[in-house]
Amino acid sequence: MKSWLLAVAIAAGGTLVAANEGMDPVRAGRQAVQHGDYAGAIRLLEAAVVQMPREAEAHHWLGNAYAWAAAKAELCDKPSLGKKCLAAYRRALELDPDNLPARFGLMNFYRHVPRLLGGGLGRARAEAEEIGRRDPVQGLRAQAMLHAHEKDYDAAFVALDQVRRARPDDYAALALFGRLALESGRRHAEGVAALRRCLGLTPADTDESHATVGKHLADLLAETPSTSIVARRE
């Protein structure tokens, strides 16, 4: 247990590294991603997939590390990181086709990356359907994310309403509802309630943190329903 508690430490220069050789490299890589040390996470998780080539979570989190690194990278480095990200997610799903967080990761890759570089909304929609086949409620959340991506907030809220009726304490759906209330200027009071509810729940490793949810809540509280709607129309 002690080795787990000391699994990741901040070394000189700000790079997250393993605190000892007995740690779980996947957990270390995941924590590095969550702390924003994407280069350190990639080093840890690339080593992890060599050590454990059939561990789906290692490939999943390596894909996440590449995705975040690509988002922050210079334009010239994005295609290479994107190609590695796509390969990692696909390998994770070859090993574990029912890994829904990896499927969400792959769907997000597709919706953010142009078709010529391996992405595209058509592929994202197909991945959302795969999620829905395995878990219809999570499939609705996936559809809501894609509707929001296209600024179709009415359709996004319809899907999220169904998720909230089926699973009132779904952290990811509540966080998304609150964020869309902020982005769209609609359903202000429900958005505030959803974000407040999130702060009483425990996020999964791939969910937005309480800090992010708290920031969205503060931003939403700073707006009144009338001023937020006017702002979105201007």
Secondary structure by P-SEA (a helix, b strand, c coil): ccccccccccccccccccccccccaaaaaaaaaaacaaaaaaaaaaaaaaaccccaaaaaaaaaaaaaaaaaccccaaaaaaaaaaaaaaaaaaacccaaaaaaaaaaaaaaccccccccaaaaaaaaaaaaaacaaaaaaaaaaaaaaacaaaaaaaaaaaaaaacccaaaaaaaaaaaaaacccaaaaaaaaaaaaaacccccccccaaaaaaaaaaaaaccaaaaaaaaac
